[in-house]
Every structure is written in C-alpha cells, then in structure tokens.
C-alpha cells in the first residue's frame, strides 16, 4: 500500500477547514473527549433538520459556510445533536423483522434516549439552539437567539452572538481552568463560585463537582456543606429515575446528616415524598411517612404550610384508593 505523505495530509486538513467544512461529531461524549484532547471548547448545536423549519436554513446559511469555518474552524470542537424523525422511524420494526433489524432498531432507540437526556440536561427550549461547552463538559454559555431569527440571521450577526456568549463564558472558563490546580478547601471554594455563577438550568453538568464538594469541606468551613448535600441528592435522585432505582433514597440518606439546617432537613424529607409521588406505582404509606416526618421537623417554617397541604392531600388520595380497592371485590362478588 502506498504510504501517505504526512505534510500533504496536514495541508489537506487545513484546506478542509478553510473551504467551509468542519468536522461535526454526532455523539456528545466523543465530542467532549475530542475537546479534552485538543484543549478546546465545544460548539454544541441541537437541531431538528426534518421538522424544525429554521434548522436546515440556519445550517446552510450560517454554520456550514466557508465564512463560519474560517472564523471558528480551529477554535471549537463541533457537535451537532440532530433529532431526525426519519432516523427515529428506523427504531420501529415490524413483527416479522429479522434479529439484525431488531438489534439495529434497539441501537437507534438507545441513541435517542441519550440524546433526549442530553437535551433535557441542557434545558433545550427551542430548535435549533446552541451552547458553548468547556473541555470538561460544563455548559459555559447559551448562544441566545430568538427562535424565529435562526432562519434569517447572517453569518456576521451570528458570529457576533457567539462573541457575546464567549464574553459571558470568560469567568466560568477561568474558574474551570483553576480547578486543575486546586485541592482541599480552596478547590471547594472554587467549585462553589463556579456553581453560583453557572445557570441553574445546566447544573447537571456540574454533577461531579457538586458531589465532590462534601469531601473537600467535611468540617463545613465554607458554611455551604448542607447546600451541596441537598444539591447532590437532587442530582442522584434524577439518576435514580433514569436507572429505575429508588429516587427517594438520596434524600432519605442526607436527611439524617447533622450538617443540614432544620429547613434543609424538611426539604430533603419533602423531596423524598415528592420523588415517590412521581413514580408509576405510588407507595402511599411511605409518602405519608416522609411528609409527616418533614412536617414534624418544624411546623412553623416557610414550607411547613405547603408540606401540611401535601400531607392532607395524600391522606385523602390514599383513602380513596383504598376504598376503591375494597369496593372491587364486593362488586365482583355481587356480579357472581
């Protein structure tokens, strides 16, 4: 086989970018790995090419142009998470499908589940939309744009929006980079500053940092230990919903922590009950027990009224469900 000239390959690669073509990753984790290797931020685009009216025009008129590639081709790693209805249609197979067809359909279903989860974590509200993401996978800024403008915006105007987003992202970028050199309580303080300056809509991407915080500040020198135990419980509860495990358990565990204030303990127990209520099969006795324990912590707190109302409501609902179950055997017996 003829060997390639390395210099020629480099020239081709440079030409590839300068001619208006950038490499687009369709998998977020692959793009994040590439961003980490290249020490670049990621430009993350969500699109719906065959159903969102402005999606294809935006790509054709802006991000797939030579001008855009010349401006940002060497600055970002590019990822496009496209929700194609045509592709998703292949996840549905007929009853007489072959084993290979079924495996391929399941693969597509799994890929779409991952994409949908990523879109939820990014709090995607319109299509298309884009974000600047750090090499570590933290959302640094959303490139804000009214949905209707995507189909008509010029490359120049869109580049200006990216520059604005980069300016907003500077502080988080600096904090993210500083984490590489910090340990102990100083790292905990930097994590806290980063979390405080990040959008709550994208907090899931800071999950590893949030879960790490308690181990960095076990003596609560920052006064923020309880806050991070609560935040970590929310994130672990979300994961539990995804993997089918007990979503109330993370809140139950931290409710016993001595580092929580009474209000935080109430919140933890209340959210344990709330998590159970959102399950397909509700354990009313367990929900009621959590609510009663939460209310008993402090009957005069700012959330005690809300907890009391929830408790009364779950009691009524539980009684109705119990009465319905009791009535069914009696009706069946009378029918016989």
C-alpha atoms as a printed R data frame, in Angstrom:
    type eleno elety resid chain resno       x       y      z
1   ATOM     1    CA   UNK     A     1   0.000   0.000  0.000
2   ATOM     2    CA   UNK     A     2   1.315   3.459 -0.899
3   ATOM     3    CA   UNK     A     3   2.352   5.497  2.146
4   ATOM     4    CA   UNK     A     4   0.759   8.889  2.670
5   ATOM     5    CA   UNK     A     5   2.865  11.997  2.796
6   ATOM     6    CA   UNK     A     6   2.292  13.444  6.277
7   ATOM     7    CA   UNK     A     7   2.875  17.020  5.127
8   ATOM     8    CA   UNK     A     8   0.308  16.538  2.376
9   ATOM     9    CA   UNK     A     9  -2.219  15.193  4.891
10  ATOM    10    CA   UNK     A    10  -1.731  18.280  7.088
11  ATOM    11    CA   UNK     A    11  -2.241  20.560  4.082
12  ATOM    12    CA   UNK     A    12  -5.419  18.713  3.141
13  ATOM    13    CA   UNK     A    13  -6.688  19.057  6.715
14  ATOM    14    CA   UNK     A    14  -6.049  22.799  6.690
15  ATOM    15    CA   UNK     A    15  -7.737  23.114  3.318
16  ATOM    16    CA   UNK     A    16 -10.681  21.095  4.633
17  ATOM    17    CA   UNK     A    17 -11.357  23.720  7.314
18  ATOM    18    CA   UNK     A    18 -10.649  26.740  5.133
19  ATOM    19    CA   UNK     A    19 -13.062  25.548  2.462
20  ATOM    20    CA   UNK     A    20 -16.033  25.803  4.764
21  ATOM    21    CA   UNK     A    21 -16.047  22.287  6.159
22  ATOM    22    CA   UNK     A    22 -15.621  21.468  9.832
23  ATOM    23    CA   UNK     A    23 -15.795  18.053 11.393
24  ATOM    24    CA   UNK     A    24 -19.103  17.605 13.156
25  ATOM    25    CA   UNK     A    25 -19.442  14.995 15.888
26  ATOM    26    CA   UNK     A    26 -22.881  13.436 16.297
27  ATOM    27    CA   UNK     A    27 -22.065  11.945 19.713
28  ATOM    28    CA   UNK     A    28 -21.655  14.270 22.713
29  ATOM    29    CA   UNK     A    29 -19.218  12.042 24.612
30  ATOM    30    CA   UNK     A    30 -16.998  11.664 21.551
31  ATOM    31    CA   UNK     A    31 -17.014  15.427 21.064
32  ATOM    32    CA   UNK     A    32 -16.186  16.002 24.738
33  ATOM    33    CA   UNK     A    33 -13.261  13.587 24.501
34  ATOM    34    CA   UNK     A    34 -12.011  15.398 21.380
35  ATOM    35    CA   UNK     A    35 -12.375  18.778 23.136
36  ATOM    36    CA   UNK     A    36 -10.357  17.481 26.097
37  ATOM    37    CA   UNK     A    37  -7.611  16.158 23.821
38  ATOM    38    CA   UNK     A    38  -7.418  19.359 21.810
39  ATOM    39    CA   UNK     A    39  -7.953  21.632 24.832
40  ATOM    40    CA   UNK     A    40 -10.739  23.475 23.046
41  ATOM    41    CA   UNK     A    41 -14.257  24.484 23.927
42  ATOM    42    CA   UNK     A    42 -17.127  22.754 22.179
43  ATOM    43    CA   UNK     A    43 -19.765  24.377 20.000
44  ATOM    44    CA   UNK     A    44 -22.825  22.224 20.730
45  ATOM    45    CA   UNK     A    45 -25.760  22.542 18.335
46  ATOM    46    CA   UNK     A    46 -29.176  20.929 18.758
47  ATOM    47    CA   UNK     A    47 -31.229  20.683 15.580
48  ATOM    48    CA   UNK     A    48 -34.288  19.067 14.054
49  ATOM    49    CA   UNK     A    49 -33.468  19.107 10.380
50  ATOM    50    CA   UNK     A    50 -36.567  17.399  9.021
51  ATOM    51    CA   UNK     A    51 -39.179  19.033 11.248
52  ATOM    52    CA   UNK     A    52 -37.896  22.354 12.708
53  ATOM    53    CA   UNK     A    53 -38.471  24.934  9.953
54  ATOM    54    CA   UNK     A    54 -35.422  27.076 10.685
55  ATOM    55    CA   UNK     A    55 -32.976  24.242 11.336
56  ATOM    56    CA   UNK     A    56 -31.742  23.466  7.809
57  ATOM    57    CA   UNK     A    57 -31.746  27.105  6.615
58  ATOM    58    CA   UNK     A    58 -29.625  28.038  9.648
59  ATOM    59    CA   UNK     A    59 -27.125  25.304  8.898
60  ATOM    60    CA   UNK     A    60 -26.937  26.100  5.188
61  ATOM    61    CA   UNK     A    61 -26.743  29.870  5.631
62  ATOM    62    CA   UNK     A    62 -24.512  30.036  8.712
63  ATOM    63    CA   UNK     A    63 -22.672  27.123 10.321
64  ATOM    64    CA   UNK     A    64 -21.921  25.214  7.108
65  ATOM    65    CA   UNK     A    65 -20.473  28.228  5.305
66  ATOM    66    CA   UNK     A    66 -16.823  28.915  4.469
67  ATOM    67    CA   UNK     A    67 -17.011  32.171  6.390
68  ATOM    68    CA   UNK     A    68 -18.101  30.442  9.590
69  ATOM    69    CA   UNK     A    69 -15.457  27.721  9.217
70  ATOM    70    CA   UNK     A    70 -12.748  30.312  8.628
71  ATOM    71    CA   UNK     A    71 -13.823  32.182 11.755
72  ATOM    72    CA   UNK     A    72 -14.258  29.276 14.174
73  ATOM    73    CA   UNK     A    73 -12.985  26.106 12.480
74  ATOM    74    CA   UNK     A    74  -9.815  25.974 14.563
75  ATOM    75    CA   UNK     A    75 -11.309  27.387 17.771
76  ATOM    76    CA   UNK     A    76 -14.034  24.868 18.612
77  ATOM    77    CA   UNK     A    77 -14.762  21.178 18.516
78  ATOM    78    CA   UNK     A    78 -18.160  20.926 16.824
79  ATOM    79    CA   UNK     A    79 -21.039  18.687 17.876
80  ATOM    80    CA   UNK     A    80 -24.456  18.513 16.248
81  ATOM    81    CA   UNK     A    81 -27.161  16.551 18.053
82  ATOM    82    CA   UNK     A    82 -29.885  16.242 15.445
83  ATOM    83    CA   UNK     A    83 -33.322  14.845 16.242
84  ATOM    84    CA   UNK     A    84 -34.308  13.485 12.871
85  ATOM    85    CA   UNK     A    85 -37.777  11.990 12.588
86  ATOM    86    CA   UNK     A    86 -36.630   9.982  9.583
87  ATOM    87    CA   UNK     A    87 -33.800   8.404 11.575
88  ATOM    88    CA   UNK     A    88 -36.033   7.724 14.564
89  ATOM    89    CA   UNK     A    89 -38.530   5.965 12.288
90  ATOM    90    CA   UNK     A    90 -35.947   3.208 11.855
91  ATOM    91    CA   UNK     A    91 -36.292   2.392 15.548
92  ATOM    92    CA   UNK     A    92 -39.723   0.955 14.800
93  ATOM    93    CA   UNK     A    93 -39.712  -2.515 13.241
94  ATOM    94    CA   UNK     A    94 -42.440  -4.908 12.136
95  ATOM    95    CA   UNK     A    95 -43.267  -8.143 13.916
96  ATOM    96    CA   UNK     A    96 -41.532 -10.179 11.226
97  ATOM    97    CA   UNK     A    97 -38.274  -8.170 11.453
98  ATOM    98    CA   UNK     A    98 -35.018 -10.094 11.498
99  ATOM    99    CA   UNK     A    99 -32.849 -10.309 14.604
100 ATOM   100    CA   UNK     A   100 -30.340  -7.967 12.984
101 ATOM   101    CA   UNK     A   101 -33.087  -5.427 12.233
102 ATOM   102    CA   UNK     A   102 -34.276  -5.610 15.819
103 ATOM   103    CA   UNK     A   103 -30.760  -5.044 17.152
104 ATOM   104    CA   UNK     A   104 -30.323  -2.038 14.884
105 ATOM   105    CA   UNK     A   105 -33.693  -0.636 15.988
106 ATOM   106    CA   UNK     A   106 -32.738  -1.041 19.659
107 ATOM   107    CA   UNK     A   107 -29.438   0.714 18.998
108 ATOM   108    CA   UNK     A   108 -31.274   3.690 17.481
109 ATOM   109    CA   UNK     A   109 -33.690   3.768 20.429
110 ATOM   110    CA   UNK     A   110 -30.775   3.819 22.891
111 ATOM   111    CA   UNK     A   111 -29.065   6.602 20.936
112 ATOM   112    CA   UNK     A   112 -32.231   8.697 21.005
113 ATOM   113    CA   UNK     A   113 -32.671   8.150 24.733
114 ATOM   114    CA   UNK     A   114 -29.155   9.508 25.255
115 ATOM   115    CA   UNK     A   115 -29.855  12.487 23.013
116 ATOM   116    CA   UNK     A   116 -33.151  13.248 24.741
117 ATOM   117    CA   UNK     A   117 -31.429  13.080 28.126
118 ATOM   118    CA   UNK     A   118 -28.722  15.469 26.939
119 ATOM   119    CA   UNK     A   119 -31.351  17.901 25.626
120 ATOM   120    CA   UNK     A   120 -33.152  17.809 28.988
121 ATOM   121    CA   UNK     A   121 -29.925  18.444 30.875
122 ATOM   122    CA   UNK     A   122 -29.215  21.392 28.565
123 ATOM   123    CA   UNK     A   123 -32.785  22.618 29.117
124 ATOM   124    CA   UNK     A   124 -33.316  22.956 25.365
125 ATOM   125    CA   UNK     A   125 -36.359  25.158 24.794
126 ATOM   126    CA   UNK     A   126 -36.191  25.841 21.053
127 ATOM   127    CA   UNK     A   127 -34.867  24.229 17.878
128 ATOM   128    CA   UNK     A   128 -32.227  24.863 16.781
129 ATOM   129    CA   UNK     A   129 -30.188  26.171 19.701
130 ATOM   130    CA   UNK     A   130 -26.505  26.156 20.615
131 ATOM   131    CA   UNK     A   131 -24.163  26.251 23.604
132 ATOM   132    CA   UNK     A   132 -20.501  26.775 24.360
133 ATOM   133    CA   UNK     A   133 -19.258  23.833 26.419
134 ATOM   134    CA   UNK     A   134 -15.896  23.510 28.178
135 ATOM   135    CA   UNK     A   135 -13.472  20.635 27.501
136 ATOM   136    CA   UNK     A   136 -14.613  19.204 30.853
137 ATOM   137    CA   UNK     A   137 -18.220  19.150 29.642
138 ATOM   138    CA   UNK     A   138 -19.513  22.182 31.582
139 ATOM   139    CA   UNK     A   139 -22.033  24.438 29.841
140 ATOM   140    CA   UNK     A   140 -20.340  27.840 29.818
141 ATOM   141    CA   UNK     A   141 -22.964  29.856 27.937
142 ATOM   142    CA   UNK     A   142 -26.002  29.550 25.717
143 ATOM   143    CA   UNK     A   143 -25.779  31.369 22.402
144 ATOM   144    CA   UNK     A   144 -29.061  33.173 22.908
145 ATOM   145    CA   UNK     A   145 -31.174  33.856 19.851
146 ATOM   146    CA   UNK     A   146 -34.905  34.204 19.263
147 ATOM   147    CA   UNK     A   147 -36.140  31.036 17.562
148 ATOM   148    CA   UNK     A   148 -37.583  32.850 14.541
149 ATOM   149    CA   UNK     A   149 -34.259  34.558 13.777
150 ATOM   150    CA   UNK     A   150 -32.386  31.335 13.061
151 ATOM   151    CA   UNK     A   151 -33.696  31.072  9.514
152 ATOM   152    CA   UNK     A   152 -32.750  34.639  8.549
153 ATOM   153    CA   UNK     A   153 -29.678  35.620 10.588
154 ATOM   154    CA   UNK     A   154 -26.475  36.402  8.705
155 ATOM   155    CA   UNK     A   155 -23.121  34.774  9.414
156 ATOM   156    CA   UNK     A   156 -21.751  38.102 10.622
157 ATOM   157    CA   UNK     A   157 -24.602  38.675 13.066
158 ATOM   158    CA   UNK     A   158 -24.442  35.123 14.357
159 ATOM   159    CA   UNK     A   159 -20.688  35.390 14.909
160 ATOM   160    CA   UNK     A   160 -21.413  38.500 16.976
161 ATOM   161    CA   UNK     A   161 -23.792  36.413 19.112
162 ATOM   162    CA   UNK     A   162 -21.053  33.821 19.614
163 ATOM   163    CA   UNK     A   163 -18.611  36.539 20.669
164 ATOM   164    CA   UNK     A   164 -21.147  37.805 23.203
165 ATOM   165    CA   UNK     A   165 -21.553  34.282 24.546
166 ATOM   166    CA   UNK     A   166 -17.764  33.865 24.768
167 ATOM   167    CA   UNK     A   167 -17.560  37.071 26.793
168 ATOM   168    CA   UNK     A   168 -20.202  35.790 29.199
169 ATOM   169    CA   UNK     A   169 -18.339  32.487 29.467
170 ATOM   170    CA   UNK     A   170 -14.956  34.001 30.400
171 ATOM   171    CA   UNK     A   171 -15.414  33.880 34.159
172 ATOM   172    CA   UNK     A   172 -16.606  30.264 34.137
173 ATOM   173    CA   UNK     A   173 -13.738  29.299 31.839
174 ATOM   174    CA   UNK     A   174 -11.227  30.795 34.253
175 ATOM   175    CA   UNK     A   175 -12.838  29.064 37.216
176 ATOM   176    CA   UNK     A   176 -12.949  25.764 35.336
177 ATOM   177    CA   UNK     A   177  -9.262  26.018 34.456
178 ATOM   178    CA   UNK     A   178  -8.309  26.959 38.019
179 ATOM   179    CA   UNK     A   179  -9.822  23.719 39.334
180 ATOM   180    CA   UNK     A   180  -6.957  21.791 37.755
181 ATOM   181    CA   UNK     A   181  -4.525  23.351 40.237
182 ATOM   182    CA   UNK     A   182  -6.547  23.452 43.456
183 ATOM   183    CA   UNK     A   183  -7.112  20.997 46.279
184 ATOM   184    CA   UNK     A   184  -8.939  20.809 49.581
185 ATOM   185    CA   UNK     A   185 -10.858  23.809 50.865
186 ATOM   186    CA   UNK     A   186  -9.553  26.100 48.098
187 ATOM   187    CA   UNK     A   187 -10.929  23.727 45.486
188 ATOM   188    CA   UNK     A   188 -14.227  23.627 47.386
189 ATOM   189    CA   UNK     A   189 -14.419  27.437 47.289
190 ATOM   190    CA   UNK     A   190 -13.688  27.477 43.540
191 ATOM   191    CA   UNK     A   191 -16.359  24.841 42.939
192 ATOM   192    CA   UNK     A   192 -18.840  26.911 44.936
193 ATOM   193    CA   UNK     A   193 -18.005  30.018 42.935
194 ATOM   194    CA   UNK     A   194 -18.411  28.116 39.691
195 ATOM   195    CA   UNK     A   195 -21.757  26.631 40.732
196 ATOM   196    CA   UNK     A   196 -23.012  30.031 41.917
197 ATOM   197    CA   UNK     A   197 -22.071  31.644 38.599
198 ATOM   198    CA   UNK     A   198 -23.491  28.881 36.410
199 ATOM   199    CA   UNK     A   199 -27.061  28.727 35.176
200 ATOM   200    CA   UNK     A   200 -29.228  26.501 37.375
201 ATOM   201    CA   UNK     A   201 -30.703  25.150 34.148
202 ATOM   202    CA   UNK     A   202 -27.382  23.448 33.397
203 ATOM   203    CA   UNK     A   203 -26.371  22.339 36.895
204 ATOM   204    CA   UNK     A   204 -26.458  18.656 35.959
205 ATOM   205    CA   UNK     A   205 -23.229  19.124 34.002
206 ATOM   206    CA   UNK     A   206 -21.547  20.152 37.263
207 ATOM   207    CA   UNK     A   207 -22.680  16.948 38.913
208 ATOM   208    CA   UNK     A   208 -19.195  15.556 39.581
209 ATOM   209    CA   UNK     A   209 -18.087  18.824 41.189
210 ATOM   210    CA   UNK     A   210 -21.244  19.108 43.301
211 ATOM   211    CA   UNK     A   211 -20.872  15.532 44.545
212 ATOM   212    CA   UNK     A   212 -17.179  16.118 45.258
213 ATOM   213    CA   UNK     A   213 -17.748  19.228 47.392
214 ATOM   214    CA   UNK     A   214 -18.700  17.493 50.696
215 ATOM   215    CA   UNK     A   215 -15.455  15.506 50.698
216 ATOM   216    CA   UNK     A   216 -13.458  18.732 50.243
217 ATOM   217    CA   UNK     A   217 -15.154  20.562 53.104
218 ATOM   218    CA   UNK     A   218 -16.100  17.916 55.708
219 ATOM   219    CA   UNK     A   219 -15.821  20.454 58.551
220 ATOM   220    CA   UNK     A   220 -18.132  22.912 56.780
221 ATOM   221    CA   UNK     A   221 -15.577  25.729 56.733
222 ATOM   222    CA   UNK     A   222 -17.442  27.361 53.863
223 ATOM   223    CA   UNK     A   223 -20.821  27.106 55.588
224 ATOM   224    CA   UNK     A   224 -22.132  25.534 52.371
225 ATOM   225    CA   UNK     A   225 -21.884  21.820 53.150
226 ATOM   226    CA   UNK     A   226 -25.617  21.348 53.694
227 ATOM   227    CA   UNK     A   227 -26.417  23.137 50.432
228 ATOM   228    CA   UNK     A   228 -24.197  20.754 48.490
229 ATOM   229    CA   UNK     A   229 -25.600  17.698 50.211
230 ATOM   230    CA   UNK     A   230 -29.063  18.849 49.104
231 ATOM   231    CA   UNK     A   231 -27.917  19.619 45.547
232 ATOM   232    CA   UNK     A   232 -26.168  16.269 45.321
233 ATOM   233    CA   UNK     A   233 -29.340  14.493 46.439
234 ATOM   234    CA   UNK     A   234 -31.334  16.171 43.660
235 ATOM   235    CA   UNK     A   235 -28.816  15.002 41.059
236 ATOM   236    CA   UNK     A   236 -28.607  11.460 42.415
237 ATOM   237    CA   UNK     A   237 -32.397  11.293 42.530
238 ATOM   238    CA   UNK     A   238 -32.553  12.240 38.841
239 ATOM   239    CA   UNK     A   239 -30.125   9.435 38.065
240 ATOM   240    CA   UNK     A   240 -32.276   7.035 40.091
241 ATOM   241    CA   UNK     A   241 -35.309   7.920 37.970
242 ATOM   242    CA   UNK     A   242 -33.259   7.135 34.873
243 ATOM   243    CA   UNK     A   243 -31.911   3.771 36.022
244 ATOM   244    CA   UNK     A   244 -35.083   2.591 37.762
245 ATOM   245    CA   UNK     A   245 -33.748   2.626 41.325
246 ATOM   246    CA   UNK     A   246 -35.277   4.323 44.383
247 ATOM   247    CA   UNK     A   247 -35.408   8.121 43.738
248 ATOM   248    CA   UNK     A   248 -36.302   8.905 47.353
249 ATOM   249    CA   UNK     A   249 -33.238   7.216 48.827
250 ATOM   250    CA   UNK     A   250 -30.733  10.068 48.156
251 ATOM   251    CA   UNK     A   251 -32.978  12.498 50.061
252 ATOM   252    CA   UNK     A   252 -33.628   9.968 52.818
253 ATOM   253    CA   UNK     A   253 -29.884   9.473 53.326
254 ATOM   254    CA   UNK     A   254 -28.970  13.137 53.660
255 ATOM   255    CA   UNK     A   255 -31.974  13.908 55.902
256 ATOM   256    CA   UNK     A   256 -30.006  12.207 58.679
257 ATOM   257    CA   UNK     A   257 -26.970  14.464 58.217
258 ATOM   258    CA   UNK     A   258 -26.035  16.690 61.143
259 ATOM   259    CA   UNK     A   259 -24.807  19.310 58.658
260 ATOM   260    CA   UNK     A   260 -28.319  20.175 57.467
261 ATOM   261    CA   UNK     A   261 -30.318  23.013 58.954
262 ATOM   262    CA   UNK     A   262 -33.847  22.167 60.067
263 ATOM   263    CA   UNK     A   263 -35.200  23.777 56.906
264 ATOM   264    CA   UNK     A   264 -32.847  21.725 54.736
265 ATOM   265    CA   UNK     A   265 -33.849  18.554 56.563
266 ATOM   266    CA   UNK     A   266 -37.500  19.417 55.904
267 ATOM   267    CA   UNK     A   267 -36.700  19.979 52.242
268 ATOM   268    CA   UNK     A   268 -34.906  16.631 51.994
269 ATOM   269    CA   UNK     A   269 -37.820  14.700 53.532
270 ATOM   270    CA   UNK     A   270 -40.370  16.634 51.475
271 ATOM   271    CA   UNK     A   271 -38.461  15.880 48.260
272 ATOM   272    CA   UNK     A   272 -38.214  12.200 49.201
273 ATOM   273    CA   UNK     A   273 -42.021  12.150 49.279
274 ATOM   274    CA   UNK     A   274 -42.252  14.160 46.057
275 ATOM   275    CA   UNK     A   275 -39.919  11.735 44.282
276 ATOM   276    CA   UNK     A   276 -42.136   8.796 45.251
277 ATOM   277    CA   UNK     A   277 -45.278  10.569 44.057
278 ATOM   278    CA   UNK     A   278 -43.724  10.829 40.594
279 ATOM   279    CA   UNK     A   279 -43.241   7.085 40.268
280 ATOM   280    CA   UNK     A   280 -45.600   4.954 38.178
281 ATOM   281    CA   UNK     A   281 -46.651   2.971 41.267
282 ATOM   282    CA   UNK     A   282 -47.030   5.103 44.387
283 ATOM   283    CA   UNK     A   283 -46.317   3.766 47.861
284 ATOM   284    CA   UNK     A   284 -48.806   5.980 49.741
285 ATOM   285    CA   UNK     A   285 -47.769   4.775 53.183
286 ATOM   286    CA   UNK     A   286 -44.148   5.690 52.529
287 ATOM   287    CA   UNK     A   287 -45.069   9.065 51.039
288 ATOM   288    CA   UNK     A   288 -47.229   9.860 54.052
289 ATOM   289    CA   UNK     A   289 -44.468   8.820 56.455
290 ATOM   290    CA   UNK     A   290 -41.964  11.174 54.783
291 ATOM   291    CA   UNK     A   291 -44.433  14.059 54.815
292 ATOM   292    CA   UNK     A   292 -45.308  13.514 58.477
293 ATOM   293    CA   UNK     A   293 -41.619  13.420 59.393
294 ATOM   294    CA   UNK     A   294 -40.956  16.557 57.347
295 ATOM   295    CA   UNK     A   295 -43.818  18.481 58.943
296 ATOM   296    CA   UNK     A   296 -42.744  17.417 62.446
297 ATOM   297    CA   UNK     A   297 -39.284  18.954 61.953
298 ATOM   298    CA   UNK     A   298 -40.747  22.463 62.172
299 ATOM   299    CA   UNK     A   299 -44.465  23.170 61.986
300 ATOM   300    CA   UNK     A   300 -43.846  26.917 61.618
301 ATOM   301    CA   UNK     A   301 -41.229  27.003 58.848
302 ATOM   302    CA   UNK     A   302 -41.642  28.754 55.494
303 ATOM   303    CA   UNK     A   303 -42.507  25.465 53.807
304 ATOM   304    CA   UNK     A   304 -44.486  23.799 56.613
305 ATOM   305    CA   UNK     A   305 -47.825  25.013 55.205
306 ATOM   306    CA   UNK     A   306 -47.047  23.502 51.812
307 ATOM   307    CA   UNK     A   307 -45.989  20.236 53.451
308 ATOM   308    CA   UNK     A   308 -49.180  20.135 55.538
309 ATOM   309    CA   UNK     A   309 -51.364  20.611 52.462
310 ATOM   310    CA   UNK     A   310 -49.468  17.850 50.648
311 ATOM   311    CA   UNK     A   311 -49.923  15.582 53.669
312 ATOM   312    CA   UNK     A   312 -53.682  16.179 53.823
313 ATOM   313    CA   UNK     A   313 -53.942  15.618 50.084
314 ATOM   314    CA   UNK     A   314 -52.051  12.330 50.152
315 ATOM   315    CA   UNK     A   315 -54.209  11.096 53.048
316 ATOM   316    CA   UNK     A   316 -57.393  11.779 51.064
317 ATOM   317    CA   UNK     A   317 -55.987  10.201 47.924
318 ATOM   318    CA   UNK     A   318 -54.803   7.155 49.851
319 ATOM   319    CA   UNK     A   319 -58.235   6.720 51.455
320 ATOM   320    CA   UNK     A   320 -59.929   6.971 48.051
321 ATOM   321    CA   UNK     A   321 -57.555   4.414 46.555
322 ATOM   322    CA   UNK     A   322 -58.096   2.069 49.485
323 ATOM   323    CA   UNK     A   323 -61.890   2.412 49.241
324 ATOM   324    CA   UNK     A   324 -61.756   1.697 45.519
325 ATOM   325    CA   UNK     A   325 -59.732  -1.475 46.068
326 ATOM   326    CA   UNK     A   326 -62.163  -2.619 48.778
327 ATOM   327    CA   UNK     A   327 -65.161  -1.988 46.535
328 ATOM   328    CA   UNK     A   328 -63.840  -4.004 43.598
329 ATOM   329    CA   UNK     A   329 -64.013  -7.470 45.271
330 ATOM   330    CA   UNK     A   330 -67.518  -6.679 46.571
331 ATOM   331    CA   UNK     A   331 -68.662  -5.718 43.064
332 ATOM   332    CA   UNK     A   332 -67.132  -8.858 41.590
333 ATOM   333    CA   UNK     A   333 -68.827 -10.988 44.250
334 ATOM   334    CA   UNK     A   334 -72.239  -9.392 43.633
335 ATOM   335    CA   UNK     A   335 -71.748  -9.896 39.919
336 ATOM   336    CA   UNK     A   336 -71.271 -13.601 40.516
